[in-house]
């Protein structure tokens, strides 16, 4: 599949938090994981499951809850997305409803998207979109790291 080996890492926002911290640091900000607020959308009984097996068992019990969230969003012509935001030094992750006018509305499969809204890109934000999972993406990332290490060692 497209999740982490332990899907709790994805569904609790931990993988997104890690990526947000990396992007913030690359942008020159001093952000620590503990500074990122995650608005949980999984009920505690699911989030606190002691194992992956128990997690899946508990998740089945809240299926109707998520069907209702999806239905409510659809009634407003919106979809649900797990969104990470970094605004004015505040980092937050949570489940949000987004409408057709939002770039995240059109995400599908394992695609990732970053939307940069800055002074320069205030009216028309800069959107970067691409595959976020799969063997090809993983191989390309590893190859880039190997090349980078080679450059460092060659100095």
ABEGO torsion letter per residue (X at the ends): XABBABAAAAAAGAAAAAAAAAAAAAAGBBBBAAABBBBBABBAAAAABABAAAAAAAAAAAAAAAAAAAAAAAAAGBBBBBBBBBBGGBBBBBBBBBBAABAAAABBEABBBBBBBBAAAAABBBBBBBBABEAAAAAAAAAAAAAAAAAAAAX
